[in-house]
Amino acid sequence: MTDTARNDFLTAAIDSESADRLEAQGLRLALVDTSDTDSLGEWLRAENRGFYGSAMDSDTLEFVLPRIAGRRTTGVWDDSAAEPATPVSTVSIWPAELTVPGNSSVTAWSIAAVTVAPTHRRLGIARAMIEAELRTAASLGVPVAALTVSEATIYRRFGFGPAAMIADWTIDTARAAWTGPRSGGRVHFVSPEDLLVDGLELVERVRLETPGHMAFDGILWERLLGFTGAQDAGKHLRVVRYDDEDGELQGFAAYKVTETGADFSKHSVELGFFVAATDDAYAGLWRFLLELDLVSTITAPLRSVDEPVAWQVADPRAVTRASVRDHLWIRVLDVPAALSARTYRAAGHIVLDVEDDLGFADGLFLLTIADDGTAMVEQLHGEAPVDAAAIALTVADLGSLYLGGVSAFTLARAGRITELRPGSAAAIDDAFRSVVAPWLSIWF
Ligand SMILES: CC(C)(COP(=O)(O)OP(=O)(O)OC[C@H]1O[C@@H](n2cnc3c(N)ncnc32)[C@H](O)[C@@H]1OP(=O)(O)O)[C@@H](O)C(=O)NCCC(=O)NCCS
């Protein structure tokens, strides 16, 4: 994405194809002027109602409005409705750096706040808005779009595929005696305010190590530390930081403790956010949590599917990984730009015959992967190299393969991708797979 496009994302014109389609239904697709707090407040009210949130108090509104003003904010209005100033549909967008394999990142069109009022559902409004914003992204040269979803049945039709999974972990601490390494640093209690700046620097420092991580700051970051604008939002949060032997911050954990029943020795800990820049910090923080007195259970939702802590306790059955599910969905818009932004684990040629109903990624592409793992990607016009692996797939399945967390071999067995040459899926797996399981630790 060029700098001009990055600057233009807020104000880029509304897509006329979708605007015309909605206008024919008596609806108006438009951008919100985010400097106008009344308009943005109406938009926020609609978004909040769409997700069944309770009405926001004035403190929360005052906190949230300036923090979302930097997002591209679109809505659909029905001028014949009883409250014509409140949109009947909302979408919010910003460009964020998405980590891809190879300790590098690509700009992703992050889509959030997709709602349509129940009074206007199934009229094609969501389709018109999503298609519009994908066309805008493509016109600005953004290589991929990304979203986290409340329902897994909606977005494949728009070319998104699940690319990074999450799991909820539960640990029975009585059975989970620590057998991992002993860390040399110290754990300290700190207030959430203490980590607002240093904690974000730490998160940024480790972001490129895990495909699927995204740059998050502003409201996404502050919420993790309990700041939402509501008076007592963070009052149950406890925060500990881990400093290494030199006193450098290398990780922190934010958690809540709840009582479970009459037995005072059976508190539960729910881990809200946990980040470690080193294996030493990871071990130091997990050991601290597992050895908390009067706690019998730790739940850790929204974690990676592959957590070393499962290998750091005496009884492996003390650790349960449940509810492995899709979390981050990726939509490839520009195949050469997206695929050349990451690296691969095996050299060679790969031909991808991509089908995209919306047209952005449709075509035949050749990846030429060098010995150092970098790839050149171009449209294939002539014959494919004789040694090339070759598959046909939809753009949604390309999105699933993109971060290296989903097996091409499994997708071929599932009938989702078709081998155009025998053995191609395994060869693509060798090249695409990421050593680190792709993961995104937040909702957006
Ligand atoms: C989900 C939601 C945005 C859909 O809006 P909508 O305007 O009714 O959707 P559309 O009429 O444009 O439908 C678009 C397509 O999605 C399908 N679809 C819509 N909602 C769906 C759902 N909940 N589950 C599965 N498919 C759905 C439609 O059948 C339609 O398919 P087609 O175009 O291939 O025939 C809306 O119901 C909503 O706001 N729900 C509550 C908030 C929410 O869940 N948002 C999603 C956040 S990730």
The ligand as an SDF file (V2000), in Angstrom:
LIG
                    3D

 48 50  0  0  0  0  0  0  0  0999 V2000
  -24.8750  -10.5860    9.8020 C   0  0  0  0  0  0  0  0  0  0  0  0
  -25.5030   -9.3320    9.2230 C   0  0  0  0  0  0  0  0  0  0  0  0
  -24.4490   -8.2360    9.1110 C   0  0  0  0  0  0  0  0  0  0  0  0
  -26.0590   -9.6540    7.8450 C   0  0  0  0  0  0  0  0  0  0  0  0
  -26.6000   -8.4730    7.2690 O   0  0  0  0  0  0  0  0  0  0  0  0
  -27.7240   -8.5380    6.0830 P   0  0  0  0  0  0  0  0  0  0  0  0
  -27.8110   -7.1930    5.4950 O   0  0  0  0  0  0  0  0  0  0  0  0
  -28.9480   -9.1570    6.6160 O   0  0  0  0  0  0  0  0  0  0  0  0
  -27.0360   -9.5300    5.0510 O   0  0  0  0  0  0  0  0  0  0  0  0
  -27.3350   -9.5660    3.4720 P   0  0  0  0  0  0  0  0  0  0  0  0
  -28.8080   -9.4530    3.2380 O   0  0  0  0  0  0  0  0  0  0  0  0
  -26.4790   -8.5950    2.7570 O   0  0  0  0  0  0  0  0  0  0  0  0
  -26.8520  -11.0100    3.1470 O   0  0  0  0  0  0  0  0  0  0  0  0
  -25.5900  -11.2620    2.5290 C   0  0  0  0  0  0  0  0  0  0  0  0
  -25.4130  -12.7260    2.4050 C   0  0  0  0  0  0  0  0  0  0  0  0
  -25.0630  -13.2610    3.6940 O   0  0  0  0  0  0  0  0  0  0  0  0
  -26.0060  -14.2490    4.0850 C   0  0  0  0  0  0  0  0  0  0  0  0
  -26.1840  -14.0700    5.5200 N   0  0  0  0  0  0  0  0  0  0  0  0
  -26.5800  -12.9520    6.1330 C   0  0  0  0  0  0  0  0  0  0  0  0
  -26.5900  -13.1390    7.4540 N   0  0  0  0  0  0  0  0  0  0  0  0
  -26.1690  -14.3850    7.6690 C   0  0  0  0  0  0  0  0  0  0  0  0
  -25.9630  -15.1570    8.8320 C   0  0  0  0  0  0  0  0  0  0  0  0
  -26.1900  -14.6650   10.0530 N   0  0  0  0  0  0  0  0  0  0  0  0
  -25.5230  -16.4240    8.6860 N   0  0  0  0  0  0  0  0  0  0  0  0
  -25.2740  -16.9230    7.4460 C   0  0  0  0  0  0  0  0  0  0  0  0
  -25.4520  -16.2310    6.3160 N   0  0  0  0  0  0  0  0  0  0  0  0
  -25.8980  -14.9870    6.4230 C   0  0  0  0  0  0  0  0  0  0  0  0
  -27.2560  -13.9770    3.2840 C   0  0  0  0  0  0  0  0  0  0  0  0
  -28.0120  -15.1590    3.1170 O   0  0  0  0  0  0  0  0  0  0  0  0
  -26.6820  -13.4650    1.9850 C   0  0  0  0  0  0  0  0  0  0  0  0
  -26.2300  -14.5280    1.1830 O   0  0  0  0  0  0  0  0  0  0  0  0
  -26.1700  -14.4060   -0.4300 P   0  0  0  0  0  0  0  0  0  0  0  0
  -25.9380  -12.9540   -0.7460 O   0  0  0  0  0  0  0  0  0  0  0  0
  -25.0230  -15.2530   -0.7850 O   0  0  0  0  0  0  0  0  0  0  0  0
  -27.4930  -14.8910   -0.8960 O   0  0  0  0  0  0  0  0  0  0  0  0
  -26.6650   -8.8440   10.1360 C   0  0  0  0  0  0  0  0  0  0  0  0
  -27.5910   -9.8630   10.2890 O   0  0  0  0  0  0  0  0  0  0  0  0
  -26.2240   -8.4040   11.5310 C   0  0  0  0  0  0  0  0  0  0  0  0
  -25.9390   -7.2380   11.7390 O   0  0  0  0  0  0  0  0  0  0  0  0
  -26.1550   -9.3060   12.5200 N   0  0  0  0  0  0  0  0  0  0  0  0
  -25.7470   -8.9400   13.8820 C   0  0  0  0  0  0  0  0  0  0  0  0
  -24.2810   -8.4890   13.9660 C   0  0  0  0  0  0  0  0  0  0  0  0
  -23.3480   -9.4940   13.3390 C   0  0  0  0  0  0  0  0  0  0  0  0
  -23.4380  -10.6820   13.5490 O   0  0  0  0  0  0  0  0  0  0  0  0
  -22.3810   -8.9940   12.5650 N   0  0  0  0  0  0  0  0  0  0  0  0
  -21.3560   -9.7910   11.9760 C   0  0  0  0  0  0  0  0  0  0  0  0
  -20.1110   -9.3750   12.6780 C   0  0  0  0  0  0  0  0  0  0  0  0
  -18.7820  -10.3490   12.3050 S   0  0  0  0  0  0  0  0  0  0  0  0
  1  2  1  0
  2  3  1  0
  2  4  1  0
  2 36  1  0
  4  5  1  0
  5  6  1  0
  6  7  2  0
  6  8  1  0
  6  9  1  0
  9 10  1  0
 10 11  2  0
 10 12  1  0
 10 13  1  0
 13 14  1  0
 14 15  1  0
 15 16  1  0
 15 30  1  0
 16 17  1  0
 17 18  1  0
 17 28  1  0
 18 19  1  0
 18 27  1  0
 19 20  2  0
 20 21  1  0
 21 22  1  0
 21 27  2  0
 22 23  1  0
 22 24  2  0
 24 25  1  0
 25 26  2  0
 26 27  1  0
 28 29  1  0
 28 30  1  0
 30 31  1  0
 31 32  1  0
 32 33  2  0
 32 34  1  0
 32 35  1  0
 36 37  1  0
 36 38  1  0
 38 39  2  0
 38 40  1  0
 40 41  1  0
 41 42  1  0
 42 43  1  0
 43 44  2  0
 43 45  1  0
 45 46  1  0
 46 47  1  0
 47 48  1  0
M  END
$$$$
